[in-house]
Amino acid sequence: MATTRAWHLSSRPVGLPTADNFELKEAPLPDLEEGMVRVRNEWLSVDPYMRSRMNDVKSYVPSFQLGEPMEGGAVGKVVESRSPHLEEGETVFHMLGWREEAAGPAGQFNKVPPIPVEDHQWLGNLGLTGATAYFGLLRVAQAKEGDTVFVSAAAGAVGSAAVQIAKAKGMTVIGSAGGEEKCAWVRELGADCAIDYKAQPVVKGLMEAAPKGIDVYFDNVGGEHLDAAFAAARNNARFAICGMIDNYNAGPPPAFRYIMRVIAARIAMKGFIYTDFLPEIGDFYRDMRGWIASGQIKSRETVRDGIEAMPEAFLDLFRGANMGKMLVKL
């Protein structure tokens, strides 16, 4: 039986994971039957949501099983096919990452649409992260031209996409990021203001940046950033809750000082997952393709090399070591 090297979850982390929670070892590949393909992965994605899958709790995606190969976004080439739907040499994106090769029914692999971009874009602005920003901002928060939008973790993969989509749609954008280098890049993306949360309290920075308040908050962080958004919200503000990375490796979030403004300002707050909007994915591809072609949306990647780099690349998300999308190149 053929095998591939794959990362396995060897133990469930408490707090921030460590290298001891992961093990790189051989995993079997199923024999190809009719309708199946084998793919050699070339790009692998690590994303903050994977931290919740390491816990043995009920969530919107199943937990990683101990001793089993982990999963995540990947792009690769078909190297063997017994399916009429995919040919050898075609590029596909799929969710059998954290491994060098993957095999399964052709339906698990999506042929990339005919859009002239680099392959790794299907894990970034044209993939899960870009779609999350697009649907969260435009569908969940109903952001529109003229709105003032606050985006936390604006130098990350989803946040940087949200900043650029908001600007492409004619909004005023305030982004937060940690450190002057990241803030400079957020401004380079088009943000009207960037708050360095390492240099000052977020509430103070947001109140100064938006003295008349915000209409939309795109939340990637939770914690103090979410509380600052409560404080700065205008009447009928809309919050799209995408992720709360501040609390993924910690206990319960701190009590919010300004949460009572939910009532007075009639704030609408909704959590979401981008797969809720898969029936509308054609709209996303159409708009994102146009923005990329026009130069309105750019990408930036932090790339680690080799399958061995996966755990450290993942942990670097929580250390703030990435600018834009974090990827591993095989």
SEPA-763085 format. One line per 5 residues: number of its first residue (from 1); their letters; for each residue x, z, y of C-alpha. Coordinates in nm, 3 decimals, always signed. Example, Ala and Ser with C-alpha at 12.3 -4.5 7.8 and 13.67 -1.06 7.14 Angstrom:
SEPA-763085
1> as> +1.230:+0.780:-0.450 ~ +1.367:+0.714:-0.106
END
This chain:
SEPA-763085
1> mattr> +0.000:+0.000:+0.000 ~ +0.126:-0.088:+0.350 ~ +0.190:+0.194:+0.596 ~ +0.257:+0.241:+0.966 ~ +0.408:+0.516:+1.175
6> awhls> +0.137:+0.717:+1.347 ~ +0.113:+1.041:+1.540 ~ -0.093:+1.312:+1.372 ~ -0.232:+1.635:+1.517 ~ -0.053:+1.902:+1.314
11> srpvg> -0.211:+2.207:+1.483 ~ -0.465:+2.276:+1.754 ~ -0.305:+2.367:+2.087 ~ -0.385:+2.677:+2.286 ~ -0.339:+2.598:+2.653
16> lptad> -0.099:+2.314:+2.732 ~ +0.002:+2.138:+2.408 ~ +0.363:+2.141:+2.293 ~ +0.568:+1.907:+2.076 ~ +0.495:+2.135:+1.779
21> nfelk> +0.128:+2.029:+1.786 ~ +0.219:+1.669:+1.695 ~ +0.385:+1.503:+1.397 ~ +0.503:+1.143:+1.362 ~ +0.474:+1.028:+1.002
26> eaplp> +0.369:+0.739:+0.782 ~ -0.002:+0.663:+0.754 ~ -0.161:+0.419:+0.509 ~ -0.304:+0.087:+0.624 ~ -0.609:-0.037:+0.434
31> dleeg> -0.574:-0.354:+0.229 ~ -0.726:-0.647:+0.415 ~ -1.060:-0.758:+0.279 ~ -1.288:-1.030:+0.409 ~ -1.376:-0.970:+0.773
36> mvrvr> -1.071:-0.751:+0.844 ~ -0.760:-0.793:+1.059 ~ -0.420:-0.628:+1.104 ~ -0.283:-0.576:+1.454 ~ +0.066:-0.490:+1.575
41> newls> +0.026:-0.268:+1.880 ~ +0.232:-0.349:+2.190 ~ +0.091:-0.108:+2.449 ~ -0.053:+0.240:+2.394 ~ -0.254:+0.450:+2.637
46> vdpym> -0.255:+0.825:+2.693 ~ -0.545:+0.972:+2.889 ~ -0.647:+1.323:+2.998 ~ -0.972:+1.317:+2.796 ~ -0.762:+1.324:+2.478
51> rsrmn> -0.688:+1.691:+2.543 ~ -1.050:+1.787:+2.472 ~ -1.035:+1.598:+2.141 ~ -0.760:+1.835:+2.029 ~ -1.007:+2.124:+2.031
56> dvksy> -1.246:+2.186:+1.743 ~ -1.557:+2.172:+1.959 ~ -1.859:+1.949:+1.990 ~ -1.813:+1.691:+2.265 ~ -1.900:+1.335:+2.359
61> vpsfq> -1.623:+1.208:+2.129 ~ -1.530:+1.356:+1.790 ~ -1.240:+1.599:+1.770 ~ -0.910:+1.483:+1.626 ~ -0.883:+1.606:+1.269
66> lgepm> -0.579:+1.806:+1.165 ~ -0.337:+1.602:+0.959 ~ -0.510:+1.274:+1.046 ~ -0.383:+0.991:+1.270 ~ -0.484:+1.028:+1.633
71> eggav> -0.668:+0.758:+1.826 ~ -0.662:+0.607:+2.173 ~ -0.661:+0.286:+2.368 ~ -0.419:+0.013:+2.261 ~ -0.342:-0.355:+2.313
76> gkvve> -0.175:-0.566:+2.048 ~ -0.147:-0.897:+1.868 ~ -0.330:-0.999:+1.551 ~ -0.063:-1.052:+1.285 ~ -0.292:-1.106:+0.986
81> srsph> -0.657:-1.205:+0.977 ~ -0.926:-1.249:+0.716 ~ -1.195:-1.288:+0.979 ~ -1.331:-1.608:+1.136 ~ -1.369:-1.422:+1.466
86> leege> -1.001:-1.343:+1.529 ~ -0.697:-1.562:+1.469 ~ -0.336:-1.466:+1.419 ~ -0.154:-1.444:+1.752 ~ -0.461:-1.351:+1.958
91> tvfhm> -0.441:-1.050:+2.188 ~ -0.692:-0.769:+2.137 ~ -0.765:-0.427:+2.280 ~ -0.905:-0.145:+2.071 ~ -0.913:+0.232:+2.009
96> lgwre> -0.667:+0.262:+1.719 ~ -0.372:+0.375:+1.926 ~ -0.109:+0.645:+1.872 ~ +0.032:+0.419:+1.595 ~ +0.246:+0.109:+1.558
101> eaagp> -0.001:-0.101:+1.359 ~ -0.374:-0.086:+1.297 ~ -0.604:-0.253:+1.046 ~ -0.980:-0.259:+1.004 ~ -1.297:-0.464:+1.043
106> agqfn> -1.269:-0.731:+1.310 ~ -1.555:-0.565:+1.498 ~ -1.323:-0.277:+1.591 ~ -1.103:-0.515:+1.792 ~ -1.199:-0.691:+2.115
111> kvppi> -1.041:-1.024:+2.204 ~ -0.925:-1.014:+2.565 ~ -1.138:-1.228:+2.796 ~ -0.972:-1.536:+2.952 ~ -0.848:-1.361:+3.265
116> pvedh> -0.486:-1.434:+3.366 ~ -0.342:-1.081:+3.381 ~ -0.066:-0.896:+3.200 ~ -0.176:-0.753:+2.866 ~ -0.140:-0.390:+2.970
121> qwlgn> -0.406:-0.439:+3.238 ~ -0.664:-0.412:+2.958 ~ -0.572:-0.043:+2.937 ~ -0.571:+0.001:+3.316 ~ -0.770:-0.165:+3.591
126> lgltg> -0.949:-0.398:+3.348 ~ -0.987:-0.129:+3.084 ~ -1.127:+0.220:+3.044 ~ -0.971:+0.357:+3.361 ~ -1.086:+0.076:+3.591
131> atayf> -1.433:+0.073:+3.439 ~ -1.459:+0.451:+3.477 ~ -1.377:+0.423:+3.848 ~ -1.614:+0.129:+3.897 ~ -1.922:+0.275:+3.729
136> gllrv> -1.863:+0.628:+3.851 ~ -1.832:+0.521:+4.210 ~ -2.088:+0.241:+4.231 ~ -2.349:+0.340:+3.973 ~ -2.332:+0.718:+3.937
141> aqake> -2.251:+0.808:+4.299 ~ -2.429:+0.501:+4.441 ~ -2.147:+0.466:+4.694 ~ -2.206:+0.198:+4.956 ~ -2.049:+0.034:+5.257
146> gdtvf> -1.999:+0.279:+5.542 ~ -1.981:+0.590:+5.321 ~ -1.698:+0.840:+5.349 ~ -1.557:+0.896:+5.001 ~ -1.326:+1.173:+4.878
151> vsaaa> -1.123:+1.095:+4.561 ~ -0.919:+1.363:+4.386 ~ -0.611:+1.275:+4.179 ~ -0.600:+0.957:+4.386 ~ -0.253:+0.862:+4.261
156> gavgs> -0.364:+0.868:+3.897 ~ -0.501:+0.580:+3.692 ~ -0.873:+0.632:+3.759 ~ -0.826:+0.774:+4.107 ~ -0.612:+0.485:+4.232
161> aavqi> -0.871:+0.239:+4.104 ~ -1.152:+0.434:+4.274 ~ -0.964:+0.432:+4.606 ~ -0.921:+0.055:+4.596 ~ -1.276:-0.022:+4.481
166> akakg> -1.413:+0.193:+4.762 ~ -1.199:+0.010:+5.019 ~ -1.299:-0.328:+4.876 ~ -1.661:-0.221:+4.929 ~ -1.608:-0.122:+5.293
171> mtvig> -1.591:+0.258:+5.264 ~ -1.375:+0.517:+5.440 ~ -1.156:+0.681:+5.177 ~ -0.980:+1.017:+5.166 ~ -0.757:+1.073:+4.864
176> sagge> -0.575:+1.380:+4.742 ~ -0.244:+1.378:+4.555 ~ +0.046:+1.612:+4.487 ~ +0.357:+1.546:+4.695 ~ +0.451:+1.313:+4.980
181> ekcaw> +0.562:+1.027:+4.753 ~ +0.222:+1.012:+4.586 ~ +0.039:+1.050:+4.914 ~ +0.239:+0.763:+5.063 ~ +0.132:+0.543:+4.772
186> vrelg> -0.233:+0.646:+4.813 ~ -0.214:+0.534:+5.176 ~ -0.046:+0.213:+5.062 ~ -0.348:+0.149:+4.839 ~ -0.561:+0.152:+5.153
191> adcai> -0.681:+0.511:+5.179 ~ -0.755:+0.611:+5.537 ~ -0.609:+0.954:+5.477 ~ -0.415:+1.129:+5.199 ~ -0.418:+1.506:+5.149
196> dykaq> -0.111:+1.663:+4.991 ~ -0.268:+1.950:+4.797 ~ +0.077:+2.096:+4.732 ~ +0.140:+2.134:+5.103 ~ -0.189:+2.287:+5.219
201> pvvkg> -0.521:+2.418:+5.085 ~ -0.750:+2.133:+4.988 ~ -1.042:+2.271:+5.189 ~ -0.837:+2.278:+5.507 ~ -0.700:+1.929:+5.450
206> lmeaa> -1.041:+1.781:+5.372 ~ -1.211:+1.943:+5.670 ~ -0.942:+1.801:+5.899 ~ -0.959:+1.456:+5.738 ~ -1.340:+1.440:+5.743
211> pkgid> -1.465:+1.655:+6.033 ~ -1.810:+1.497:+5.999 ~ -1.818:+1.551:+5.621 ~ -1.818:+1.331:+5.312 ~ -2.095:+1.125:+5.152
216> vyfdn> -1.938:+1.083:+4.807 ~ -1.697:+1.280:+4.594 ~ -1.527:+1.120:+4.292 ~ -1.403:+1.416:+4.090 ~ -1.107:+1.393:+3.854
221> vggeh> -0.981:+1.747:+3.901 ~ -1.250:+2.014:+3.935 ~ -1.133:+2.357:+4.057 ~ -1.041:+2.386:+4.424 ~ -1.097:+2.014:+4.485
226> ldaaf> -1.458:+2.036:+4.372 ~ -1.510:+2.346:+4.583 ~ -1.364:+2.168:+4.885 ~ -1.608:+1.883:+4.830 ~ -1.897:+2.133:+4.829
231> aaarn> -1.772:+2.266:+5.162 ~ -1.738:+1.921:+5.321 ~ -2.051:+1.754:+5.182 ~ -2.300:+1.598:+5.418 ~ -2.671:+1.616:+5.346
236> narfa> -2.762:+1.418:+5.034 ~ -2.400:+1.375:+4.926 ~ -2.346:+1.239:+4.575 ~ -2.080:+1.371:+4.337 ~ -1.962:+1.169:+4.034
241> icgmi> -1.796:+1.412:+3.793 ~ -1.543:+1.216:+3.590 ~ -1.296:+1.480:+3.470 ~ -1.171:+1.830:+3.543 ~ -0.803:+1.813:+3.452
246> dnyna> -0.738:+2.146:+3.627 ~ -0.926:+2.322:+3.349 ~ -0.834:+2.122:+3.038 ~ -0.554:+2.363:+2.944 ~ -0.689:+2.679:+3.108
251> gpppa> -0.978:+2.917:+3.078 ~ -1.305:+2.899:+3.271 ~ -1.280:+2.755:+3.623 ~ -1.266:+2.998:+3.916 ~ -1.585:+3.094:+4.094
256> fryim> -1.672:+2.843:+4.365 ~ -1.686:+2.982:+4.716 ~ -1.892:+2.695:+4.856 ~ -2.120:+2.603:+4.566 ~ -2.428:+2.737:+4.746
261> rviaa> -2.409:+2.428:+4.966 ~ -2.557:+2.236:+4.673 ~ -2.892:+2.366:+4.792 ~ -2.856:+2.341:+5.168 ~ -2.698:+1.994:+5.162
266> riamk> -2.918:+1.868:+4.874 ~ -2.608:+1.755:+4.685 ~ -2.667:+1.538:+4.378 ~ -2.400:+1.594:+4.111 ~ -2.380:+1.403:+3.783
271> gfiyt> -2.130:+1.386:+3.501 ~ -2.078:+1.053:+3.328 ~ -1.882:+0.857:+3.068 ~ -1.803:+0.492:+3.125 ~ -1.947:+0.389:+2.788
276> dflpe> -2.289:+0.481:+2.932 ~ -2.262:+0.152:+3.121 ~ -2.136:-0.088:+2.853 ~ -2.446:-0.312:+2.894 ~ -2.318:-0.379:+3.248
281> igdfy> -1.955:-0.444:+3.154 ~ -1.991:-0.810:+3.257 ~ -2.048:-0.700:+3.617 ~ -1.731:-0.495:+3.605 ~ -1.519:-0.782:+3.468
286> rdmrg> -1.659:-1.020:+3.729 ~ -1.590:-0.792:+4.024 ~ -1.255:-0.656:+3.905 ~ -1.128:-1.004:+3.823 ~ -1.210:-1.114:+4.177
291> wiasg> -1.046:-0.813:+4.338 ~ -0.729:-0.854:+4.133 ~ -0.712:-1.227:+4.208 ~ -0.755:-1.165:+4.582 ~ -0.496:-0.888:+4.589
296> qiksr> -0.750:-0.626:+4.698 ~ -0.675:-0.421:+4.386 ~ -0.322:-0.367:+4.259 ~ -0.189:-0.171:+3.967 ~ +0.104:+0.059:+3.913
301> etvrd> +0.221:+0.190:+3.579 ~ +0.446:+0.468:+3.457 ~ +0.591:+0.338:+3.130 ~ +0.760:+0.524:+2.847 ~ +0.931:+0.330:+2.567
306> gieam> +0.878:+0.360:+2.193 ~ +0.629:+0.531:+1.963 ~ +0.843:+0.845:+1.973 ~ +0.756:+0.891:+2.342 ~ +0.380:+0.940:+2.293
311> peafl> +0.349:+1.322:+2.306 ~ +0.576:+1.360:+2.609 ~ +0.395:+1.078:+2.789 ~ +0.066:+1.257:+2.723 ~ +0.201:+1.593:+2.841
316> dlfrg> +0.341:+1.431:+3.155 ~ -0.018:+1.363:+3.266 ~ -0.063:+1.738:+3.309 ~ +0.274:+1.779:+3.477 ~ +0.187:+1.523:+3.743
321> anmgk> +0.471:+1.296:+3.632 ~ +0.276:+0.971:+3.647 ~ +0.199:+0.731:+3.929 ~ -0.095:+0.514:+3.833 ~ -0.155:+0.445:+3.465
326> mlvkl> +0.062:+0.615:+3.202 ~ +0.153:+0.376:+2.919 ~ +0.381:+0.362:+2.618 ~ +0.539:+0.025:+2.539 ~ +0.626:-0.048:+2.178
END
